[in-house]
Amino acid sequence: MDIIQHSIAVGKYLVSPLIKTQDDGRFAASVSIRSGRGSGMTDRVMRFTPRFGSHAAAVRYAVEQGLGWVHDKHPACAAA
């Protein structure tokens, strides 16, 4: 799993794309959405079914999906 420095802080959330190279050379995208600290930390991980021809495309998709989740669930936080 590649964790690249593409994490984005949005209000109380940290959105981090997680990209994995597949056996066929394509890339799978997931995103971690973390909030809180210590024992109160929550980490949501969403895995996506599309496969991508480039690492950059997978990162873009994961970040877009993560930011979309934050905006949909917590519009006030996304506007901050």
C-alpha positions in Angstrom: 0.0 0.0 0.0 1.4 3.4 -1.0 0.7 6.2 1.5 1.9 9.3 -0.3 2.0 12.8 1.1 -1.3 13.8 -0.4 -3.2 14.0 2.8 -5.5 17.0 3.1 -6.7 18.5 6.4 -10.4 19.7 6.2 -11.7 21.0 9.5 -11.5 18.1 12.0 -10.8 15.6 9.2 -7.7 14.2 7.6 -8.4 12.8 4.1 -5.6 10.5 2.9 -5.5 8.6 -0.4 -4.3 5.0 -0.2 -3.1 3.6 -3.5 -2.2 0.0 -4.2 -0.5 -1.3 -7.4 -2.3 -4.4 -8.8 -0.8 -7.5 -10.3 -1.8 -6.2 -13.8 0.0 -2.9 -13.3 -3.1 -0.9 -12.8 -3.9 1.0 -9.5 -6.6 0.5 -6.9 -7.8 3.5 -4.9 -8.9 3.8 -1.3 -9.3 6.7 1.0 -8.9 7.1 4.8 -10.9 9.8 6.5 -9.6 10.3 10.0 -11.0 12.4 12.8 -10.3 12.8 16.5 -7.2 12.0 18.5 -5.9 9.2 20.7 -8.5 6.7 22.0 -11.3 8.9 20.5 -9.9 8.6 16.9 -12.2 7.4 14.1 -10.8 6.2 10.8 -13.2 5.5 7.9 -11.7 3.7 5.0 -13.5 3.5 1.7 -12.3 1.1 -1.1 -13.3 1.8 -4.7 -13.9 -0.7 -7.5 -12.6 1.3 -10.5 -9.0 0.6 -11.5 -6.8 3.3 -12.9 -4.0 3.4 -15.5 -1.9 5.8 -13.5 -1.0 6.4 -9.9 -1.9 10.1 -10.2 -5.4 9.2 -11.5 -6.0 6.9 -8.6 -4.8 9.6 -6.1 -7.1 12.2 -7.7 -10.1 9.9 -7.5 -9.5 8.9 -3.9 -9.1 12.5 -2.8 -12.2 13.6 -4.7 -14.3 10.9 -3.1 -12.9 11.6 0.4 -13.5 15.4 0.1 -17.0 14.6 -1.3 -17.8 12.5 1.7 -16.7 15.2 4.1 -18.7 17.8 2.2 -21.9 15.6 2.1 -21.8 14.6 5.7 -20.5 17.8 7.3 -21.0 20.8 4.9 -20.0 23.3 7.6 -16.7 21.6 8.1 -15.9 21.4 4.4 -16.5 25.1 4.1 -14.0 25.9 6.8 
